[in-house]
């Protein structure tokens, strides 16, 4: 599956007094992208929950490269970069006008009835969907992106 993208505008409530998006908003955008990505892949998160599966975030990272501002048109790309059947890694890229603003990553576990589960054994249909989404991403890791961008002025 190729990169998934969604577009939206920065809302006033997401910004500070200087009309710059607050750093805590980006993980919310990541969740929005992840949820829509799973829906498009054929496995809405709500359906997973109805089947007794939870996928908590166990790690999240964000590298802020340039600021997003009120009313910017944001393009968020979402890519599954690692899937083991027990863990899922997703990478996010936030752009406006083809300018990369932020690179993020989230790591997820899978639980069934409050216990870690291996999807390939417990839920082979969900495992098959997530396996098809895998797109290894060895060039867009957060640390590597920082080294390539150089400019970290957020205001």
C-alpha positions in Angstrom: 0.0 0.0 0.0 1.4 3.5 -0.8 1.6 6.4 1.6 -1.8 7.5 2.9 -2.5 11.3 2.9 -5.1 13.5 4.4 -5.5 17.3 4.2 -7.0 19.7 6.6 -6.6 23.3 7.7 -5.0 24.4 11.0 -7.8 25.6 13.3 -7.5 28.7 15.4 -7.9 26.6 18.6 -4.8 24.6 17.7 -2.5 27.7 17.8 -0.9 29.8 20.4 -0.9 33.7 20.7 1.5 33.9 17.8 -0.8 31.8 15.5 1.8 28.9 15.7 0.5 25.4 16.2 1.1 24.2 19.7 3.5 21.2 19.9 0.9 19.0 21.7 -1.4 19.2 18.6 0.8 17.1 16.4 0.2 13.8 18.2 -3.5 14.5 17.9 -3.0 15.0 14.1 -1.0 11.7 14.1 -4.0 9.9 15.7 -6.4 11.4 13.2 -4.1 10.2 10.3 -3.7 6.8 11.8 -7.4 6.4 12.3 -8.2 7.4 8.7 -5.4 5.2 7.4 -6.8 2.1 9.2 -10.3 2.9 7.9 -9.0 3.2 4.3 -7.0 -0.1 4.7 -10.3 -1.9 5.6 -9.8 -2.1 9.4 -11.5 0.8 11.2 -10.2 1.1 14.7 -13.7 1.1 16.0 -14.2 -2.4 14.4 -11.0 -3.6 16.1 -12.3 -2.4 19.4 -15.7 -4.1 18.8 -13.8 -7.3 18.3 -12.0 -6.8 21.6 -8.7 -5.5 20.2 -7.0 -2.5 21.6 -3.8 -0.8 20.2 -2.3 1.5 22.8 0.5 3.9 22.0 3.6 2.7 23.8 5.9 5.3 22.3 5.6 8.5 20.4 8.1 10.8 18.9 8.0 14.1 17.0 10.7 16.2 15.4 9.5 19.8 14.8 11.3 21.3 11.9 9.3 24.4 11.0 6.1 25.9 12.4 2.6 25.3 11.2 0.4 28.4 11.4 -3.2 29.2 11.6 -5.1 28.4 8.4 -2.2 26.6 6.8 -3.4 23.8 4.5 -1.7 20.7 6.1 -0.9 17.5 4.3 -0.3 14.6 6.6 1.2 11.4 5.2 1.0 8.1 7.2 3.0 5.0 6.5 3.3 1.7 8.3 7.1 1.1 8.6 7.2 -1.9 10.9 4.7 -4.6 11.7 5.6 -7.8 13.6 2.2 -9.2 14.5 2.7 -7.9 18.0 3.9 -4.4 17.4 3.1 -1.7 14.8 5.3 1.3 13.9 3.8 4.2 12.0 5.7 7.2 10.5 4.0 10.6 9.9 5.1 13.5 7.8 3.4 16.9 8.2 3.7 19.3 5.2 2.3 22.7 4.1 3.0 23.9 0.6 5.5 21.0 0.1 7.5 22.2 3.1 8.2 19.5 5.7 7.2 20.8 9.1 7.3 17.7 11.3 8.3 14.1 11.3 6.7 11.7 13.8 6.6 8.1 14.7 4.3 6.1 17.0 4.7 2.5 18.2 1.7 0.4 19.2 1.1 -2.9 20.9 -2.0 -5.1 20.5 -4.1 -6.2 23.4 -7.1 -8.6 23.6 -9.0 -8.7 26.8 -6.2 -6.6 28.5 -3.4 -9.0 27.5 -0.7 -8.7 24.8 -1.8 -10.6 21.7 -0.2 -11.8 18.5 -2.5 -10.9 15.7 -1.3 -13.5 13.3 -2.5 -16.2 15.7 -5.5 -14.6 17.3 -6.9 -12.4 14.5 -5.4 -13.6 11.2 -7.7 -11.4 9.1 -6.5 -8.3 10.8 -2.9 -9.5 10.6 -3.3 -9.9 6.8 -4.6 -6.4 6.4 -1.8 -4.8 8.5 0.8 -7.0 6.7 -0.3 -5.5 3.4 0.1 -2.0 4.7 3.8 -2.5 5.6 6.1 0.0 3.8 9.6 -0.2 5.2 11.0 3.3 5.7 14.7 3.3 6.2 15.3 6.9 4.9 12.8 8.9 6.8 13.6 8.1 10.4 13.3 11.1 12.8 17.1 11.4 13.6 18.0 11.2 10.0 15.5 13.9 9.1 16.9 16.2 11.7 20.4 15.9 10.2 19.1 16.6 6.6 16.9 19.6 7.5 19.2 21.7 9.6 16.7 24.5 10.2 15.0 24.0 13.5 13.6 27.5 14.1 10.0 27.1 15.3 8.9 30.7 15.3 
